[in-house]
Amino acid sequence: MNPATQVFFWCRGQDDNIGDAILRRRALRSLRTLGPVDLFVGGASSSFLSAMGIETTDRLEVSRVRWLLRLYAAGLRGDALLAFNPGEVRPDRKAAMAHLSLIPYQLIGRLTGARSARLGVAIRGSGRLAMLPIRFSIRLTSLNTWRDTETARRLPAGRASCDWAFDEGPGPDGATGPRGVLAISYRGDRPPLSDRVVETLRLLSARTHLEPAVFVQARRDNEAARSLASRLGCTLLPWQDGDSHAEQEAQVRELLSRSRIVVSDRIHALIVGVSEGAVPVAILDRPDQKIDRHMAPAGLGGRVLEIQDGEDPERLVDRIVALVDQTDLKAVRERAAAELAEVTGQLRTVCFG
């Protein structure tokens, strides 16, 4: 089997979201251990790339056609690894076309020894027609790991593994300073939080003697974050105009390093909180399955606490405090680091035998 001397990384993410840059940055570090990396970044902004930790050995490509031509050529030589874009895939026409453009490389690789890996992917939705090329590509892939338990259940070609962002931070020991903050971040593309959720956040702050602070992970959440901070009467860490992804991430991490609890309905707000030593909780007034199935591979299932009609907020706060007290974040971070190191080792075996 030919070694993978050239890595081709499909590296596209939401350009207003620090979480998308964080998980790809961690994946990129593992891919670099295999050889030089050729990244397809498309129209990614310089701000997004600022948080990717790009090195001089990395090759950035904005043209899909040029990147694919180099990928196919390397596939014919047999000295390549294709790394699929980590994160969430929605099976629609766009996703189907993207996979169709990569399948020729995978078929060539069956003859030449070129490899492919799908690492830390979740598939959300079930578009039957669009899933056909995706399923075919999965069968051709040398190594599949899924970042949520539902995708692992539906697509048994692979296994569930922690999201890459769990292993991007100060390490298992975490920040060691005082933790007097209740960090809060909610999506801006959903209806405003109900009064019941806001009251629960107030009660949780009072019960734990933590100062609430609202922060922004995705730039599109700015207005909703301002509104929530106003309702709670607390401080706000917005995403200021002119601040890059790297600058916003640094500010968010600094806040989370001083936080005892992070409350959010954004997966990477919770995951980055974990990496900085804050206990993750999702307080919602609507059903949600996405959060738990993404937290479960790290041993953090049961993080979603849905407020039921007529439920006493005080009793809900009791449940939250008990959950926080029972959470061993150091063990979680150690588990995530070990698991992602194991994935990297499996990747090396795929490439080098």
Backbone torsions as a table, in degrees:
resi	resn	phi	psi	omega
1	MET	NA	132.3	179.9
2	ASN	-72.9	138.0	176.6
3	PRO	-70.7	152.9	178.4
4	ALA	-84.8	93.7	-180.0
5	THR	-88.5	-10.8	178.6
6	GLN	-134.7	126.3	-180.0
7	VAL	-106.1	131.1	176.1
8	PHE	-112.7	116.0	-172.5
9	PHE	-114.2	112.5	172.2
10	TRP	-75.3	110.8	-167.0
11	CYS	-130.0	75.1	178.7
12	ARG	-116.5	142.5	178.3
13	GLY	-149.9	173.5	175.7
14	GLN	-67.2	123.7	-168.7
15	ASP	-77.3	-7.6	179.4
16	ASP	-111.3	23.8	-169.5
17	ASN	-133.2	116.3	-178.7
18	ILE	-68.4	-27.1	179.7
19	GLY	-60.7	-39.0	-179.1
20	ASP	-66.5	-33.2	177.4
21	ALA	-73.8	-38.3	-176.2
22	ILE	-63.2	-49.0	-176.6
23	LEU	-67.3	-36.1	178.9
24	ARG	-71.3	-32.4	177.3
25	ARG	-63.6	-43.1	179.7
26	ARG	-67.2	-41.0	176.9
27	ALA	-62.1	-40.1	-179.6
28	LEU	-60.7	-37.5	179.3
29	ARG	-60.8	-42.2	178.2
30	SER	-68.5	-38.8	-179.5
31	LEU	-65.2	-32.8	-180.0
32	ARG	-64.1	-23.3	-180.0
33	THR	-69.8	-11.0	-177.9
34	LEU	-96.8	-21.9	-177.6
35	GLY	153.8	-179.3	179.2
36	PRO	-62.1	145.0	-173.1
37	VAL	-112.5	131.1	176.3
38	ASP	-108.2	108.7	-173.4
39	LEU	-100.7	128.3	168.7
40	PHE	-90.3	110.4	-176.3
41	VAL	-109.5	-6.3	178.4
42	GLY	57.3	-131.3	-177.8
43	GLY	-94.1	26.5	-179.4
44	ALA	-55.9	137.7	-179.6
45	SER	-74.5	161.5	175.9
46	SER	-63.2	-28.6	177.9
47	SER	-65.7	-46.4	177.7
48	PHE	-60.1	-46.3	-178.7
49	LEU	-65.4	-24.6	179.1
50	SER	-62.9	-26.5	-178.9
51	ALA	-94.9	-0.5	-176.0
52	MET	-87.7	-9.5	-179.4
53	GLY	64.4	40.6	-178.2
54	ILE	-62.4	136.2	178.7
55	GLU	-112.2	166.0	-175.6
56	THR	-65.5	-23.0	179.4
57	THR	-80.0	-12.6	179.7
58	ASP	-81.2	141.8	175.9
59	ARG	-109.0	122.8	-179.6
60	LEU	-99.8	136.9	-180.0
61	GLU	-132.7	128.8	178.4
62	VAL	-96.6	-18.5	-178.3
63	SER	-93.9	120.0	179.1
64	ARG	-64.6	-39.4	-177.6
65	VAL	-63.1	-48.5	-179.4
66	ARG	-62.6	-41.1	179.9
67	TRP	-64.3	-43.5	179.7
68	LEU	-64.6	-38.8	179.2
69	LEU	-62.8	-41.0	176.9
70	ARG	-67.4	-37.7	178.6
71	LEU	-61.8	-48.2	-179.5
72	TYR	-61.8	-41.8	-179.8
73	ALA	-62.4	-43.2	178.1
74	ALA	-66.3	-35.2	176.7
75	GLY	-61.7	-39.8	178.1
76	LEU	-64.8	-34.2	177.5
77	ARG	-75.3	-25.1	179.7
78	GLY	84.7	9.7	-175.4
79	ASP	-110.3	38.6	-172.5
80	ALA	-132.1	155.9	168.4
81	LEU	-127.0	127.6	171.8
82	LEU	-95.0	123.4	175.2
83	ALA	-107.7	114.8	179.7
84	PHE	-68.2	156.0	179.6
85	ASN	-61.6	120.2	176.7
86	PRO	-74.4	165.4	-179.8
87	GLY	110.2	-155.2	-173.6
88	GLU	-95.9	134.6	175.4
89	VAL	-115.4	127.6	173.3
90	ARG	-103.4	121.6	-176.2
91	PRO	-71.7	85.3	177.8
92	ASP	-127.3	-173.9	-176.6
93	ARG	-59.7	-41.4	-178.8
94	LYS	-61.9	-45.2	179.8
95	ALA	-66.3	-39.1	179.4
96	ALA	-62.2	-44.0	-179.5
97	MET	-65.6	-38.7	178.4
98	ALA	-61.3	-44.6	179.8
99	HIS	-67.6	-37.9	177.7
100	LEU	-60.7	-32.3	179.8
101	SER	-73.8	-18.1	-177.8
102	LEU	-100.1	-21.2	-178.1
103	ILE	-60.1	-38.9	177.3
104	PRO	-55.7	-40.8	176.3
105	TYR	-60.7	-44.6	-178.3
106	GLN	-63.8	-37.5	177.5
107	LEU	-67.7	-41.7	175.7
108	ILE	-58.9	-41.0	-177.7
109	GLY	-62.2	-27.3	176.7
110	ARG	-61.5	-26.6	-179.3
111	LEU	-95.3	-33.7	-171.7
112	THR	-102.2	-15.3	-177.4
113	GLY	96.6	-0.6	175.1
114	ALA	-64.4	145.6	-172.1
115	ARG	-116.6	169.3	174.7
116	SER	-146.6	152.8	-179.1
117	ALA	-144.0	136.8	176.3
118	ARG	-116.7	106.5	-168.1
119	LEU	-120.3	116.9	176.8
120	GLY	72.6	48.6	-178.9
121	VAL	-110.9	144.9	171.1
122	ALA	-123.9	136.3	177.8
123	ILE	-109.4	118.0	-174.6
124	ARG	-111.7	118.7	-178.5
125	GLY	106.7	175.6	-174.4
126	SER	-146.1	42.4	176.9
127	GLY	-59.3	110.9	-169.2
128	ARG	-62.4	-47.0	-177.7
129	LEU	-66.4	-44.6	-179.4
130	ALA	-66.2	-27.7	-178.6
131	MET	-73.0	-18.2	-177.0
132	LEU	-59.4	-54.7	178.0
133	PRO	-67.1	-30.6	179.4
134	ILE	-65.6	-45.6	178.9
135	ARG	-63.9	-39.7	179.1
136	PHE	-63.7	-43.1	178.4
137	SER	-62.5	-39.8	179.3
138	ILE	-60.6	-40.7	179.7
139	ARG	-65.9	-27.8	-179.9
140	LEU	-85.4	-9.4	-172.8
141	THR	-82.0	137.2	-176.4
142	SER	-71.1	-35.5	-178.2
143	LEU	-145.4	125.0	176.6
144	ASN	-120.3	128.8	167.5
145	THR	-128.7	140.4	-175.8
146	TRP	-111.8	137.1	-175.1
147	ARG	-87.7	1.9	176.0
148	ASP	-141.0	152.6	-174.0
149	THR	-70.2	-29.4	-178.8
150	GLU	-68.3	-43.7	177.1
151	THR	-63.3	-40.6	178.8
152	ALA	-62.2	-35.3	178.9
153	ARG	-70.2	-42.8	-176.6
154	ARG	-75.3	-31.0	-175.0
155	LEU	-125.4	85.5	-172.2
156	PRO	-68.4	-4.3	177.4
157	ALA	-75.6	76.3	-176.8
158	GLY	138.7	-168.3	-179.0
159	ARG	-145.5	161.9	176.6
160	ALA	-74.8	142.2	178.2
161	SER	-147.5	160.1	-178.8
162	CYS	-62.9	147.5	169.5
163	ASP	-59.8	142.2	-178.3
164	TRP	-56.0	-32.2	-174.7
165	ALA	-65.5	-19.3	177.4
166	PHE	-61.4	-26.2	-175.1
167	ASP	-108.4	27.8	179.2
168	GLU	-123.6	99.4	-176.1
169	GLY	170.1	-158.4	-174.4
170	PRO	-77.0	-2.0	179.3
171	GLY	100.3	175.6	-173.1
172	PRO	-56.9	-30.5	-178.9
173	ASP	-76.1	-23.1	176.0
174	GLY	64.6	-176.9	176.6
175	ALA	-71.1	146.5	-172.5
176	THR	-112.3	2.9	-178.1
177	GLY	-77.0	-179.2	178.5
178	PRO	-64.5	148.3	-178.1
179	ARG	-123.5	93.7	-177.1
180	GLY	-116.3	16.9	-173.0
181	VAL	-117.6	141.4	167.3
182	LEU	-103.7	101.1	-175.7
183	ALA	-84.7	136.5	-173.0
184	ILE	-135.5	132.8	177.5
185	SER	-151.2	123.7	179.8
186	TYR	-126.6	153.4	-179.9
187	ARG	-64.0	149.2	177.1
188	GLY	-99.4	-1.9	-178.7
189	ASP	-102.6	21.6	176.4
190	ARG	-124.0	165.0	176.0
191	PRO	-57.3	151.5	178.6
192	PRO	-55.5	149.9	179.0
193	LEU	-59.5	143.3	178.3
194	SER	-70.7	161.0	176.7
195	ASP	-60.3	-30.3	179.7
196	ARG	-64.5	-41.5	178.7
197	VAL	-67.5	-43.6	-179.5
198	VAL	-62.1	-41.7	178.2
199	GLU	-64.3	-38.4	178.4
200	THR	-64.6	-40.0	177.1
201	LEU	-62.7	-40.3	177.3
202	ARG	-62.6	-45.9	-179.4
203	LEU	-64.3	-40.0	179.0
204	LEU	-63.5	-41.8	177.7
205	SER	-60.4	-45.5	-178.7
206	ALA	-66.8	-43.6	-177.4
207	ARG	-64.1	-39.3	-175.7
208	THR	-93.2	-3.5	-177.9
209	HIS	57.6	39.1	177.8
210	LEU	-109.0	141.0	179.4
211	GLU	-82.6	120.0	-179.8
212	PRO	-70.8	145.4	176.2
213	ALA	-149.5	126.8	179.3
214	VAL	-93.4	136.9	178.3
215	PHE	-132.5	164.1	-175.7
216	VAL	-116.1	124.0	174.7
217	GLN	-95.4	-38.7	-179.8
218	ALA	-116.5	130.9	-173.3
219	ARG	-54.5	-33.1	-178.4
220	ARG	-65.6	-12.2	-179.2
221	ASP	-87.9	0.2	-172.4
222	ASN	-54.4	-51.7	-175.5
223	GLU	-65.2	-43.0	178.2
224	ALA	-62.9	-37.0	179.4
225	ALA	-66.2	-40.7	177.8
226	ARG	-61.6	-42.9	179.8
227	SER	-63.1	-44.6	-179.4
228	LEU	-65.6	-43.2	178.3
229	ALA	-60.4	-37.4	177.7
230	SER	-65.4	-42.0	179.9
231	ARG	-65.9	-35.3	-179.9
232	LEU	-86.0	-14.0	-176.8
233	GLY	64.3	42.0	-174.9
234	CYS	-128.3	176.9	-179.9
235	THR	-72.7	158.9	-178.0
236	LEU	-132.0	133.3	169.0
237	LEU	-108.1	94.3	-179.4
238	PRO	-82.8	178.9	169.6
239	TRP	-101.7	99.7	-174.8
240	GLN	-70.1	145.2	173.1
241	ASP	-56.9	134.0	179.1
242	GLY	94.7	-17.7	178.1
243	ASP	-80.1	132.4	179.4
244	SER	-78.9	171.5	174.5
245	HIS	-58.4	-42.8	-179.0
246	ALA	-63.3	-40.9	179.7
247	GLU	-67.5	-42.2	179.1
248	GLN	-66.2	-41.2	178.3
249	GLU	-60.6	-43.3	-179.6
250	ALA	-60.4	-41.2	179.4
251	GLN	-68.8	-40.8	178.6
252	VAL	-64.4	-44.5	179.8
253	ARG	-63.1	-38.0	178.4
254	GLU	-62.4	-42.5	177.6
255	LEU	-63.9	-46.0	-177.7
256	LEU	-67.7	-28.3	177.5
257	SER	-68.6	-16.2	176.6
258	ARG	-105.0	8.8	-174.5
259	SER	-103.8	140.2	173.7
260	ARG	-86.2	-35.4	-177.7
261	ILE	-134.6	142.9	170.1
262	VAL	-121.2	127.5	-179.1
263	VAL	-115.7	126.5	-177.0
264	SER	-164.2	161.3	167.4
265	ASP	-109.4	11.5	173.1
266	ARG	-102.1	125.6	-174.5
267	ILE	-57.6	-45.8	-174.2
268	HIS	-78.7	-19.6	169.3
269	ALA	-63.7	-41.4	178.1
270	LEU	-68.7	-43.8	-176.9
271	ILE	-67.4	-43.5	177.3
272	VAL	-64.4	-35.5	174.0
273	GLY	-58.0	-45.2	177.9
274	VAL	-58.6	-45.5	-177.6
275	SER	-65.4	-21.2	177.8
276	GLU	-101.1	3.6	174.3
277	GLY	93.6	15.7	177.5
278	ALA	-100.7	136.1	-178.1
279	VAL	-75.4	127.1	-175.5
280	PRO	-87.7	137.7	176.3
281	VAL	-145.3	140.4	173.4
282	ALA	-115.4	113.5	177.4
283	ILE	-102.5	115.1	-172.5
284	LEU	-130.4	158.1	173.2
285	ASP	-116.2	24.6	179.8
286	ARG	-149.6	155.7	178.6
287	PRO	-64.9	146.6	177.0
288	ASP	-154.0	126.5	177.2
289	GLN	-107.6	-19.8	-172.9
290	LYS	-64.7	-42.8	-173.3
291	ILE	-64.8	-51.5	-176.9
292	ASP	-61.1	-39.7	-176.1
293	ARG	-73.5	-17.8	173.9
294	HIS	-87.7	-28.7	-179.9
295	MET	-83.8	-24.4	-174.9
296	ALA	-59.2	-41.1	-179.7
297	PRO	-59.2	-22.0	177.8
298	ALA	-93.1	6.6	-178.8
299	GLY	79.8	24.8	-177.2
300	LEU	-119.9	39.8	174.5
301	GLY	-68.7	164.3	178.8
302	GLY	74.0	25.1	-179.4
303	ARG	-87.2	-13.5	-176.8
304	VAL	-91.0	122.4	178.2
305	LEU	-117.5	105.0	-177.1
306	GLU	-92.2	128.5	179.3
307	ILE	-78.3	120.0	179.0
308	GLN	-88.8	153.0	176.4
309	ASP	-56.3	129.4	177.0
310	GLY	81.7	-0.4	-179.3
311	GLU	-73.1	139.0	178.8
312	ASP	-73.6	117.9	179.9
313	PRO	-56.7	-32.0	179.5
314	GLU	-61.7	-40.1	179.5
315	ARG	-68.6	-35.9	176.9
316	LEU	-65.1	-40.8	177.6
317	VAL	-63.0	-37.0	175.4
318	ASP	-57.3	-44.3	179.7
319	ARG	-64.4	-40.1	-179.2
320	ILE	-65.6	-45.9	-179.2
321	VAL	-61.6	-41.7	178.0
322	ALA	-63.2	-41.3	179.1
323	LEU	-63.3	-43.9	179.3
324	VAL	-62.1	-44.3	-178.5
325	ASP	-64.8	-28.0	-176.7
326	GLN	-88.1	-7.0	-173.2
327	THR	-87.6	124.8	177.0
328	ASP	-102.6	91.0	-174.9
329	LEU	-69.1	-31.2	178.5
330	LYS	-61.8	-42.1	178.2
331	ALA	-64.4	-37.8	178.5
332	VAL	-63.4	-46.5	-177.8
333	ARG	-67.5	-37.2	176.8
334	GLU	-64.5	-41.4	179.2
335	ARG	-63.2	-44.0	-179.0
336	ALA	-63.9	-44.9	-179.8
337	ALA	-61.7	-42.5	-179.5
338	ALA	-66.9	-40.8	-177.9
339	GLU	-67.2	-42.3	-179.5
340	LEU	-72.9	-28.6	172.2
341	ALA	-66.4	-36.7	177.3
342	GLU	-65.4	-40.6	177.0
343	VAL	-61.1	-42.9	178.0
344	THR	-61.7	-39.3	176.9
345	GLY	-64.6	-41.1	176.4
346	GLN	-62.2	-37.1	179.0
347	LEU	-64.5	-41.1	177.6
348	ARG	-64.4	-38.6	177.7
349	THR	-63.6	-41.2	177.7
350	VAL	-59.5	-40.7	-174.8
351	CYS	-82.7	-39.6	-170.0
352	PHE	-116.0	-7.8	178.3
353	GLY	81.8	NA	NA
